[in-house]
Amino acid sequence: MEELEMCCCRVISAVGTARSCYVEAIHKAKEGDYAGAEQLIEEGQNCFIEGHDAHLQLFEKQGEGELPFNMLVLHAEDQLMSAEAFGILAREFISVYQNIGK
């Protein structure tokens, strides 16, 4: 069970960092710092990919029957989807701020 918990924590930690980067990117764009916003989006995307890869490891282990399903897995998946939505919205907000700034 320890392996499952560690993998879930890797997902949650990575996508939580990604989500924070996305929110901070929106704030940078609001201030007119579009280069800083883009840098944070890229950093967030890298963290998201790290979390997504850890999530894939969860699926592989569950598919092999090695690890049972539990609520921590569900929470990790929820955080993954939430971070993905934040990334999409952050890109849209940045675009809006850029258009307003023109």
GUMARSE-342263 format. One record per residue: residue number from 0; chain; y, z, x of N, C-alpha, C in turn. Coordinates in nm, 2 decimals, always signed. Layout:
BEGIN
+-----+--------+--------+--------+--------+--------+--------+--------+--------+--------+--------+
| num | chaine |   n_yy |   n_zz |   n_xx |  ca_yy |  ca_zz |  ca_xx |   c_yy |   c_zz |   c_xx |
+-----+--------+--------+--------+--------+--------+--------+--------+--------+--------+--------+
| NUM |      A |      Y |      Z |      X |      Y |      Z |      X |      Y |      Z |      X |
...
+-----+--------+--------+--------+--------+--------+--------+--------+--------+--------+--------+
% end
This chain:
BEGIN
+-----+--------+--------+--------+--------+--------+--------+--------+--------+--------+--------+
| num | chaine |   n_yy |   n_zz |   n_xx |  ca_yy |  ca_zz |  ca_xx |   c_yy |   c_zz |   c_xx |
+-----+--------+--------+--------+--------+--------+--------+--------+--------+--------+--------+
|   0 |      A |  -0.12 |  +0.00 |  +0.08 |  +0.00 |  +0.00 |  +0.00 |  +0.13 |  +0.00 |  +0.09 |
|   1 |      A |  +0.12 |  +0.05 |  +0.20 |  +0.23 |  +0.06 |  +0.29 |  +0.28 |  -0.08 |  +0.33 |
|   2 |      A |  +0.19 |  -0.17 |  +0.35 |  +0.23 |  -0.31 |  +0.38 |  +0.31 |  -0.37 |  +0.26 |
|   3 |      A |  +0.27 |  -0.35 |  +0.14 |  +0.34 |  -0.40 |  +0.03 |  +0.48 |  -0.34 |  +0.02 |
|   4 |      A |  +0.49 |  -0.21 |  +0.04 |  +0.62 |  -0.15 |  +0.03 |  +0.71 |  -0.20 |  +0.14 |
|   5 |      A |  +0.66 |  -0.22 |  +0.26 |  +0.75 |  -0.27 |  +0.37 |  +0.80 |  -0.42 |  +0.34 |
|   6 |      A |  +0.71 |  -0.50 |  +0.28 |  +0.74 |  -0.63 |  +0.25 |  +0.85 |  -0.64 |  +0.14 |
|   7 |      A |  +0.83 |  -0.55 |  +0.04 |  +0.93 |  -0.54 |  -0.07 |  +1.07 |  -0.50 |  -0.02 |
|   8 |      A |  +1.06 |  -0.40 |  +0.07 |  +1.19 |  -0.35 |  +0.13 |  +1.26 |  -0.46 |  +0.21 |
|   9 |      A |  +1.18 |  -0.54 |  +0.28 |  +1.24 |  -0.65 |  +0.36 |  +1.31 |  -0.75 |  +0.26 |
|  10 |      A |  +1.25 |  -0.78 |  +0.15 |  +1.31 |  -0.87 |  +0.05 |  +1.44 |  -0.80 |  +0.00 |
|  11 |      A |  +1.43 |  -0.68 |  -0.05 |  +1.54 |  -0.61 |  -0.11 |  +1.66 |  -0.60 |  -0.01 |
|  12 |      A |  +1.63 |  -0.56 |  +0.11 |  +1.73 |  -0.55 |  +0.21 |  +1.80 |  -0.68 |  +0.24 |
|  13 |      A |  +1.72 |  -0.78 |  +0.27 |  +1.78 |  -0.91 |  +0.30 |  +1.86 |  -0.97 |  +0.19 |
|  14 |      A |  +1.81 |  -0.97 |  +0.07 |  +1.89 |  -1.03 |  -0.04 |  +2.00 |  -0.94 |  -0.08 |
|  15 |      A |  +1.99 |  -0.81 |  -0.06 |  +2.11 |  -0.72 |  -0.09 |  +2.22 |  -0.76 |  +0.01 |
|  16 |      A |  +2.19 |  -0.78 |  +0.14 |  +2.29 |  -0.82 |  +0.23 |  +2.35 |  -0.96 |  +0.20 |
|  17 |      A |  +2.26 |  -1.05 |  +0.15 |  +2.31 |  -1.18 |  +0.11 |  +2.41 |  -1.17 |  -0.01 |
|  18 |      A |  +2.38 |  -1.09 |  -0.10 |  +2.46 |  -1.07 |  -0.22 |  +2.60 |  -1.01 |  -0.18 |
|  19 |      A |  +2.60 |  -0.91 |  -0.09 |  +2.72 |  -0.86 |  -0.04 |  +2.81 |  -0.96 |  +0.03 |
|  20 |      A |  +2.74 |  -1.05 |  +0.11 |  +2.82 |  -1.16 |  +0.18 |  +2.88 |  -1.25 |  +0.08 |
|  21 |      A |  +2.81 |  -1.28 |  -0.03 |  +2.86 |  -1.37 |  -0.13 |  +2.98 |  -1.31 |  -0.20 |
|  22 |      A |  +2.97 |  -1.18 |  -0.23 |  +3.09 |  -1.11 |  -0.30 |  +3.21 |  -1.11 |  -0.20 |
|  23 |      A |  +3.18 |  -1.08 |  -0.08 |  +3.29 |  -1.07 |  +0.02 |  +3.35 |  -1.21 |  +0.04 |
|  24 |      A |  +3.27 |  -1.32 |  +0.03 |  +3.32 |  -1.45 |  +0.04 |  +3.42 |  -1.48 |  -0.07 |
|  25 |      A |  +3.39 |  -1.44 |  -0.19 |  +3.48 |  -1.46 |  -0.30 |  +3.61 |  -1.39 |  -0.27 |
|  26 |      A |  +3.61 |  -1.27 |  -0.22 |  +3.73 |  -1.20 |  -0.19 |  +3.81 |  -1.28 |  -0.08 |
|  27 |      A |  +3.74 |  -1.33 |  +0.02 |  +3.81 |  -1.41 |  +0.12 |  +3.88 |  -1.53 |  +0.06 |
|  28 |      A |  +3.81 |  -1.60 |  -0.03 |  +3.86 |  -1.72 |  -0.09 |  +3.98 |  -1.68 |  -0.18 |
|  29 |      A |  +3.98 |  -1.57 |  -0.24 |  +4.09 |  -1.52 |  -0.33 |  +4.21 |  -1.50 |  -0.24 |
|  30 |      A |  +4.19 |  -1.45 |  -0.12 |  +4.30 |  -1.43 |  -0.02 |  +4.35 |  -1.56 |  +0.05 |
|  31 |      A |  +4.28 |  -1.67 |  +0.02 |  +4.31 |  -1.80 |  +0.08 |  +4.24 |  -1.82 |  +0.21 |
|  32 |      A |  +4.15 |  -1.74 |  +0.26 |  +4.08 |  -1.76 |  +0.38 |  +3.95 |  -1.83 |  +0.35 |
|  33 |      A |  +3.96 |  -1.96 |  +0.34 |  +3.84 |  -2.04 |  +0.30 |  +3.74 |  -2.06 |  +0.41 |
|  34 |      A |  +3.79 |  -2.06 |  +0.53 |  +3.70 |  -2.07 |  +0.65 |  +3.62 |  -1.94 |  +0.66 |
|  35 |      A |  +3.68 |  -1.83 |  +0.64 |  +3.61 |  -1.70 |  +0.64 |  +3.51 |  -1.69 |  +0.52 |
|  36 |      A |  +3.55 |  -1.75 |  +0.41 |  +3.46 |  -1.75 |  +0.29 |  +3.34 |  -1.83 |  +0.32 |
|  37 |      A |  +3.36 |  -1.95 |  +0.38 |  +3.25 |  -2.04 |  +0.41 |  +3.15 |  -1.97 |  +0.51 |
|  38 |      A |  +3.21 |  -1.90 |  +0.61 |  +3.13 |  -1.83 |  +0.71 |  +3.04 |  -1.73 |  +0.64 |
|  39 |      A |  +3.10 |  -1.66 |  +0.55 |  +3.02 |  -1.55 |  +0.48 |  +2.91 |  -1.61 |  +0.39 |
|  40 |      A |  +2.95 |  -1.73 |  +0.33 |  +2.84 |  -1.80 |  +0.24 |  +2.73 |  -1.84 |  +0.33 |
|  41 |      A |  +2.76 |  -1.89 |  +0.45 |  +2.65 |  -1.93 |  +0.54 |  +2.57 |  -1.81 |  +0.59 |
|  42 |      A |  +2.64 |  -1.70 |  +0.62 |  +2.57 |  -1.58 |  +0.66 |  +2.48 |  -1.53 |  +0.54 |
|  43 |      A |  +2.53 |  -1.53 |  +0.43 |  +2.46 |  -1.49 |  +0.31 |  +2.34 |  -1.57 |  +0.29 |
|  44 |      A |  +2.35 |  -1.70 |  +0.30 |  +2.24 |  -1.80 |  +0.29 |  +2.13 |  -1.77 |  +0.39 |
|  45 |      A |  +2.17 |  -1.74 |  +0.51 |  +2.07 |  -1.70 |  +0.61 |  +1.99 |  -1.58 |  +0.57 |
|  46 |      A |  +2.06 |  -1.48 |  +0.52 |  +2.00 |  -1.35 |  +0.48 |  +1.91 |  -1.38 |  +0.36 |
|  47 |      A |  +1.96 |  -1.47 |  +0.26 |  +1.88 |  -1.50 |  +0.15 |  +1.75 |  -1.57 |  +0.19 |
|  48 |      A |  +1.75 |  -1.66 |  +0.28 |  +1.63 |  -1.73 |  +0.33 |  +1.54 |  -1.63 |  +0.39 |
|  49 |      A |  +1.59 |  -1.53 |  +0.46 |  +1.50 |  -1.43 |  +0.52 |  +1.43 |  -1.35 |  +0.41 |
|  50 |      A |  +1.50 |  -1.31 |  +0.30 |  +1.44 |  -1.24 |  +0.19 |  +1.34 |  -1.33 |  +0.11 |
|  51 |      A |  +1.38 |  -1.46 |  +0.10 |  +1.29 |  -1.55 |  +0.03 |  +1.16 |  -1.57 |  +0.11 |
|  52 |      A |  +1.17 |  -1.58 |  +0.24 |  +1.05 |  -1.59 |  +0.32 |  +0.96 |  -1.46 |  +0.31 |
|  53 |      A |  +1.02 |  -1.34 |  +0.31 |  +0.94 |  -1.22 |  +0.29 |  +0.88 |  -1.22 |  +0.15 |
|  54 |      A |  +0.95 |  -1.27 |  +0.05 |  +0.90 |  -1.28 |  -0.09 |  +0.77 |  -1.38 |  -0.09 |
|  55 |      A |  +0.78 |  -1.48 |  -0.02 |  +0.67 |  -1.58 |  -0.01 |  +0.54 |  -1.50 |  +0.05 |
|  56 |      A |  +0.57 |  -1.42 |  +0.15 |  +0.46 |  -1.34 |  +0.21 |  +0.39 |  -1.25 |  +0.10 |
|  57 |      A |  +0.48 |  -1.20 |  +0.01 |  +0.42 |  -1.12 |  -0.10 |  +0.33 |  -1.20 |  -0.19 |
|  58 |      A |  +0.37 |  -1.32 |  -0.22 |  +0.29 |  -1.41 |  -0.30 |  +0.16 |  -1.44 |  -0.23 |
|  59 |      A |  +0.17 |  -1.47 |  -0.11 |  +0.05 |  -1.50 |  -0.03 |  -0.05 |  -1.39 |  -0.03 |
|  60 |      A |  +0.00 |  -1.27 |  -0.01 |  -0.09 |  -1.15 |  -0.01 |  -0.15 |  -1.12 |  -0.15 |
|  61 |      A |  -0.07 |  -1.14 |  -0.25 |  -0.12 |  -1.12 |  -0.38 |  -0.22 |  -1.23 |  -0.42 |
|  62 |      A |  -0.20 |  -1.35 |  -0.38 |  -0.29 |  -1.46 |  -0.41 |  -0.42 |  -1.44 |  -0.34 |
|  63 |      A |  -0.42 |  -1.37 |  -0.23 |  -0.55 |  -1.35 |  -0.16 |  -0.62 |  -1.22 |  -0.21 |
|  64 |      A |  -0.55 |  -1.16 |  -0.31 |  -0.61 |  -1.04 |  -0.37 |  -0.60 |  -0.91 |  -0.28 |
|  65 |      A |  -0.52 |  -0.92 |  -0.17 |  -0.50 |  -0.81 |  -0.08 |  -0.42 |  -0.70 |  -0.13 |
|  66 |      A |  -0.31 |  -0.74 |  -0.21 |  -0.22 |  -0.64 |  -0.25 |  -0.20 |  -0.63 |  -0.40 |
|  67 |      A |  -0.21 |  -0.52 |  -0.46 |  -0.19 |  -0.51 |  -0.61 |  -0.05 |  -0.53 |  -0.65 |
|  68 |      A |  -0.03 |  -0.57 |  -0.77 |  +0.11 |  -0.58 |  -0.83 |  +0.16 |  -0.44 |  -0.86 |
|  69 |      A |  +0.29 |  -0.42 |  -0.84 |  +0.35 |  -0.29 |  -0.88 |  +0.50 |  -0.31 |  -0.91 |
|  70 |      A |  +0.56 |  -0.21 |  -0.96 |  +0.70 |  -0.22 |  -1.00 |  +0.80 |  -0.25 |  -0.88 |
|  71 |      A |  +0.76 |  -0.21 |  -0.76 |  +0.85 |  -0.24 |  -0.65 |  +0.85 |  -0.39 |  -0.62 |
|  72 |      A |  +0.74 |  -0.46 |  -0.65 |  +0.74 |  -0.61 |  -0.64 |  +0.84 |  -0.67 |  -0.74 |
|  73 |      A |  +0.83 |  -0.62 |  -0.86 |  +0.92 |  -0.66 |  -0.97 |  +1.06 |  -0.64 |  -0.93 |
|  74 |      A |  +1.10 |  -0.53 |  -0.88 |  +1.23 |  -0.50 |  -0.84 |  +1.28 |  -0.59 |  -0.73 |
|  75 |      A |  +1.19 |  -0.62 |  -0.63 |  +1.23 |  -0.71 |  -0.52 |  +1.25 |  -0.85 |  -0.58 |
|  76 |      A |  +1.17 |  -0.89 |  -0.67 |  +1.19 |  -1.02 |  -0.73 |  +1.32 |  -1.03 |  -0.81 |
|  77 |      A |  +1.35 |  -0.92 |  -0.88 |  +1.48 |  -0.91 |  -0.96 |  +1.60 |  -0.92 |  -0.86 |
|  78 |      A |  +1.59 |  -0.85 |  -0.75 |  +1.70 |  -0.86 |  -0.65 |  +1.71 |  -1.00 |  -0.59 |
|  79 |      A |  +1.60 |  -1.06 |  -0.57 |  +1.60 |  -1.20 |  -0.51 |  +1.67 |  -1.29 |  -0.61 |
|  80 |      A |  +1.64 |  -1.29 |  -0.74 |  +1.70 |  -1.37 |  -0.84 |  +1.85 |  -1.34 |  -0.85 |
|  81 |      A |  +1.88 |  -1.22 |  -0.85 |  +2.02 |  -1.18 |  -0.86 |  +2.11 |  -1.23 |  -0.75 |
|  82 |      A |  +2.05 |  -1.22 |  -0.63 |  +2.13 |  -1.27 |  -0.51 |  +2.14 |  -1.42 |  -0.52 |
|  83 |      A |  +2.04 |  -1.49 |  -0.57 |  +2.05 |  -1.64 |  -0.58 |  +2.16 |  -1.67 |  -0.68 |
|  84 |      A |  +2.17 |  -1.60 |  -0.79 |  +2.28 |  -1.62 |  -0.89 |  +2.41 |  -1.60 |  -0.83 |
|  85 |      A |  +2.43 |  -1.49 |  -0.75 |  +2.55 |  -1.45 |  -0.69 |  +2.59 |  -1.57 |  -0.59 |
|  86 |      A |  +2.50 |  -1.62 |  -0.52 |  +2.53 |  -1.73 |  -0.43 |  +2.59 |  -1.85 |  -0.50 |
|  87 |      A |  +2.53 |  -1.89 |  -0.61 |  +2.57 |  -2.00 |  -0.69 |  +2.71 |  -1.97 |  -0.74 |
|  88 |      A |  +2.73 |  -1.86 |  -0.80 |  +2.86 |  -1.82 |  -0.85 |  +2.97 |  -1.81 |  -0.74 |
|  89 |      A |  +2.93 |  -1.76 |  -0.63 |  +3.03 |  -1.75 |  -0.52 |  +3.08 |  -1.88 |  -0.48 |
|  90 |      A |  +2.99 |  -1.98 |  -0.46 |  +3.03 |  -2.12 |  -0.43 |  +3.13 |  -2.17 |  -0.53 |
|  91 |      A |  +3.10 |  -2.15 |  -0.66 |  +3.19 |  -2.20 |  -0.77 |  +3.32 |  -2.13 |  -0.76 |
|  92 |      A |  +3.33 |  -2.00 |  -0.74 |  +3.46 |  -1.93 |  -0.73 |  +3.54 |  -1.98 |  -0.61 |
|  93 |      A |  +3.47 |  -2.00 |  -0.50 |  +3.55 |  -2.05 |  -0.38 |  +3.61 |  -2.19 |  -0.42 |
|  94 |      A |  +3.53 |  -2.27 |  -0.48 |  +3.58 |  -2.40 |  -0.52 |  +3.70 |  -2.39 |  -0.61 |
|  95 |      A |  +3.69 |  -2.30 |  -0.71 |  +3.80 |  -2.28 |  -0.80 |  +3.93 |  -2.23 |  -0.72 |
|  96 |      A |  +3.91 |  -2.14 |  -0.64 |  +4.02 |  -2.09 |  -0.56 |  +4.08 |  -2.20 |  -0.47 |
|  97 |      A |  +4.00 |  -2.28 |  -0.41 |  +4.05 |  -2.39 |  -0.33 |  +4.13 |  -2.49 |  -0.42 |
|  98 |      A |  +4.09 |  -2.52 |  -0.54 |  +4.16 |  -2.61 |  -0.62 |  +4.29 |  -2.55 |  -0.67 |
|  99 |      A |  +4.29 |  -2.42 |  -0.70 |  +4.41 |  -2.35 |  -0.74 |  +4.51 |  -2.35 |  -0.62 |
| 100 |      A |  +4.46 |  -2.34 |  -0.50 |  +4.55 |  -2.33 |  -0.38 |  +4.61 |  -2.46 |  -0.34 |
| 101 |      A |  +4.56 |  -2.57 |  -0.40 |  +4.61 |  -2.70 |  -0.36 |  +4.75 |  -2.73 |  -0.43 |
+-----+--------+--------+--------+--------+--------+--------+--------+--------+--------+--------+
% end
